[in-house]
Amino acid sequence: MNRLEKLRNDVYSFAELDTLEKNAKKLSDLETLDLIAVSRLSKTAKGEQPQKEKDSEGDETPPSRRSRRRKA
């Protein structure tokens, strides 16, 4: 199965779609960019959600009150 077929069948995860989008923008590949947009919309319609992005320190949860006091 090639890349375009995988895009049509929603095989890629949101993270993989981000990578494909970066590459397609560099190459000005309009067909791939269109398929990525459709794939994201269909994944969202199916109820899938992208993973939460980590903040600059790599933590997924906000720091506790105690650790915020230590930093200051």
C-alpha positions as semicolon CSV with decimal commas, in nm:
position;residue;x (nm);y (nm);z (nm)
1;M;0,000;0,000;0,000
2;N;0,154;0,332;-0,100
3;R;0,142;0,665;0,078
4;L;-0,159;0,803;-0,111
5;E;-0,365;0,488;-0,050
6;K;-0,279;0,502;0,320
7;L;-0,392;0,866;0,334
8;R;-0,721;0,776;0,166
9;N;-0,777;0,492;0,416
10;D;-0,689;0,695;0,730
11;V;-0,399;0,469;0,825
12;Y;-0,171;0,745;0,956
13;S;-0,187;0,888;1,309
14;F;-0,212;1,261;1,374
15;A;0,161;1,278;1,449
16;E;0,244;1,103;1,123
17;L;0,009;1,340;0,938
18;D;0,202;1,635;1,083
19;T;0,528;1,492;0,948
20;L;0,376;1,419;0,609
21;E;0,236;1,771;0,596
22;K;0,577;1,926;0,663
23;N;0,733;1,719;0,385
24;A;0,449;1,790;0,141
25;K;0,479;2,164;0,204
26;K;0,852;2,151;0,129
27;L;0,779;1,969;-0,197
28;S;0,467;2,176;-0,279
29;D;0,269;1,853;-0,317
30;L;-0,088;1,982;-0,336
31;E;-0,248;1,638;-0,379
32;T;-0,091;1,509;-0,059
33;L;-0,182;1,827;0,131
34;D;-0,546;1,788;0,023
35;L;-0,551;1,423;0,129
36;I;-0,397;1,511;0,467
37;A;-0,670;1,769;0,528
38;V;-0,941;1,518;0,436
39;S;-0,780;1,251;0,654
40;R;-0,768;1,484;0,956
41;L;-1,132;1,578;0,911
42;S;-1,244;1,218;0,879
43;K;-1,042;1,113;1,186
44;T;-1,199;1,396;1,385
45;A;-1,546;1,299;1,259
46;K;-1,483;0,940;1,374
47;G;-1,405;1,071;1,722
48;E;-1,027;1,037;1,718
49;Q;-0,837;1,320;1,877
50;P;-0,474;1,424;1,844
51;Q;-0,251;1,362;2,143
52;K;-0,199;1,660;2,368
53;E;0,120;1,844;2,292
54;K;0,377;1,863;2,567
55;D;0,483;2,201;2,699
56;S;0,836;2,335;2,661
57;E;0,972;2,126;2,951
58;G;0,812;1,806;2,824
59;D;0,560;1,777;3,106
60;E;0,202;1,688;3,020
61;T;0,055;1,808;3,348
62;P;0,096;2,149;3,503
63;P;0,343;2,166;3,791
64;S;0,211;2,124;4,143
65;R;0,183;2,420;4,377
66;R;0,492;2,305;4,569
67;S;0,713;2,282;4,261
68;R;0,597;2,622;4,138
69;R;0,706;2,772;4,471
70;R;1,051;2,610;4,444
71;K;1,116;2,762;4,101
72;A;1,043;3,118;4,218
